[in-house]
Amino acid sequence: MKVEELKEKLAKGENLKLIDVREKDEYEQGDKIEGAENIPMGRVFVEATKGTLPKDQPIVAICKTGGRCEIVARELKSKGYNIEHLEGGVEEWKKNQ
C-alpha cells in the first residue's frame, strides 16, 4: 500500500490495525505513525500462531523502509490474513507529511 492510500483510509476512519514490526528500541527511537502498535517482526509470527491477530480486520504492516513489513505481509497473507505492507515504510511516510 502506498503512503497516500494509507493516509486516505485513515482520514476516512477505516478500521485498520497498524502494526509496526521494528524492534522495540528501533521503534521507540524512530519516527512513528500514530495509532501503530509495535509488535517486533519475530513476535508477529508468534502472535499469529496464537491467534491474537485479527483475521477479520485489515492490517497494515509498517517498518522503517518497507523491507521487513513486506516479508511479514507476504507470510501472513499466505496464512489467511487481510494484510498489506506500507511501501517505503516510515521513511516514506515522513517524506509525505
Summary of the structure (lengths in Angstrom):
residues: 97
radius of gyration: 12.3
end to end distance: 16.4
largest distance: 35.7
contacts: 288
relative contact order: 0.23
helix: 44%
strand: 13%
